[in-house]
């Protein structure tokens, strides 16, 4: 990995060990570990299946898929069958009060999920209820519908709803991750479900692709593509609502444009271009109106990431002599340096709740992932390994991060929770997989 004037292939994070930090800066870092939340237990019943034609495998498969979605959340785990003191299967869909809550609390379940499956014309209909067993209170009643082939997606959405009913925040099992892969021989944008399933290509053509970024509504992906002369530009791949193809063609005509990232509303984006020979950060309306240069420095300024409320942008600059993370207001004002620990810090990614900025730090030739709060007072290591971990991207619930790592030789996409646990490898055995971008909540 190199820091150069065309940092368009991979932006990498960094933060160094505390004893090195003390040598560089007189302020001792405050190092804390983010709290690890309790893992709640949910008793998921076999749903009553009234759908025609009869399929004896459908209810068990649906239950298994919901359980996998809950497990992926990391905060709500399915209760083992042997712990059930209540019924294993939903016998009827209750509208009134329950009288078996004591059985479920004694089973160790914080929540009960019951439901039924039916059919309306060609749609599979899944109705479900989520109960707080301790208070014997219904938390949620929902309904999902879709063709039989979408049962996996429906089960993930159901699991995310159960997580929301119990915790107040939806799960991320139904969300998607975009990433760059060269498995086909060309660097293309790929998309997969958050658990690594259904990996499919999202772009075509021979140009090199890099830095995917989701539209906040999840209906398009912005990415960098290089033309035949090697000049980068911004393009959009769409699911129908937006016009796919080149973006901002009338802005900074003839100049490189890369590493575009949408603001929280999707109206504005920040991007990098080189007007005076050095990389600078700009803000512009998606339509091409209102171009504004945010940085003006002889140094290289790249890798913008928006705060959740859109009021600030974190970015990377080598104006201090080496790459460090800086913050500025959305208009370029109130500039301040954020990272002081470590000599090579890059690839910031702002958490959805605004509490953390994940980034990479170079340690003895490889990269580790760290977190820093926007005040710069708190630093915490998230993922350390003798191989490089790079390009962190937050899940929409802020409970997990995706990142690329060479810990198995080739680069693959992994996810890890905020406590630094539950590491999962999502891509396997197909080329190099880089630069993940985690999409919004699924709906």
Phi, psi and omega in degrees: 000135182225149174267116181214184185282352174238073183277061187251001182266310173209130173263129188245149183271168173194152171193143189254173180295148185305323182291331173287325180297319180297328179290331183270329185220141185284345182276118179291135180287146172270120183247120179229165176249126178304140182298141179264115183290156178293140174272109178285162178243136178237127174275112181257114180281160165292124183287145173295121186252108179249008183284141176252143357288156182295134177223105184296344181271346189294309183297314177298323179293317179299316179299317179297319180294319177297318178299320177295320178295321177295316180299322180298329181297330180079353181241350182218113185249145178290139177286136179294145183303322184293344178273349183296126168254349174260187184291141178288330184239151174286120180268328175206154182271113189276136172256333183263195183291159177260158178231013183240017185296326179300321178300319183285322177294322177291336176287342183097012182269129172276337181216154174239134178242117177238161181184178176216155181242133178220185180224136172237109187055242182261008183261134170276127184247126179243116174253143184209158176225143178243126183245136168278110188288327182293319180265355183052048185234137177284126180266328187204142168229125186223169182214129178234146180215147178178170178295159182306324183293346181258018183298325179298315180296318179297321180295322178293319177297320178298314179300319179296323178293323178296317177300316180296320181299325184268329187246345183089354180230128180300156171282174183245012183297328182273358180278178183230159178235126172266150180200169177258133178222144175251021185300334180270359184100346177233147178281109182235163172278129176242160177227142175217160171295159186299336179269005178094356181278168176052053178284127183213151182281142183247347180228162178229178176095162187274354182288151177288133179250150180203161169053064176291148178212128184284141163297140184305335178271000176078009186260003179201158177232126175270140179209165177264134177228141181260134179278185185298335179268003179083014180270127182279146174219172182257137178227162182234131169253131192237154175261018173125324185282329181252156180281121180282155177123199185292145182238146176060042182289339180260011180251129179049054186302131178085351180260154179293144175223125184205172179052052177280140177223134180284144168288174187298337179267346183084354180283316181253157172221153171257146181210171180245138174214167181238100182268317183246027179095350177237153182285128180230160182256135180236155170242140183207149173291148181302333179283348182103356180276158170069036179298132179220128176278126185261331179241143178219093187206149178290347180281174176270125179238117185217186170054056178289148173215132185276147167290156183301330180270000177076007184274340184224162176227128170266147181204177181248136176217147175256024182295341177271358181114341178208157183300128176219162179270133177236160174237147172210160173291165183298342177263006180093355181275176177054045180291135173208150177279135182260313184262135176234344181268123181096152186259358182208095183237130186203180178055059178289150177215117187276133181289153182299332179269358177081000187279333187226152167238116176276147179200171179257147171228142179271126180230111177052044174089354176233172188245137174244161178258132177230165174240144174222142177276158186298344176280343181083007184271333187242125176235139181214131175288137179253310181220121178233142183198157179289344170259168187280136170245127191219169170053064180290144178218129186280144168289156183296337178271355179073010182270342185219164171229142168263150177202164176257147183213147176257023184294347174247019180105277175285159180285133176226162179266131177236162168233150180214149181275172187294339177275003181080019182239180177056049178292131179228135175266127185259328180248143185214128166070016182227094174059204176256135184236119194225169166050061180292148172226117186271127182284177182285177175304144182276136172191000000 
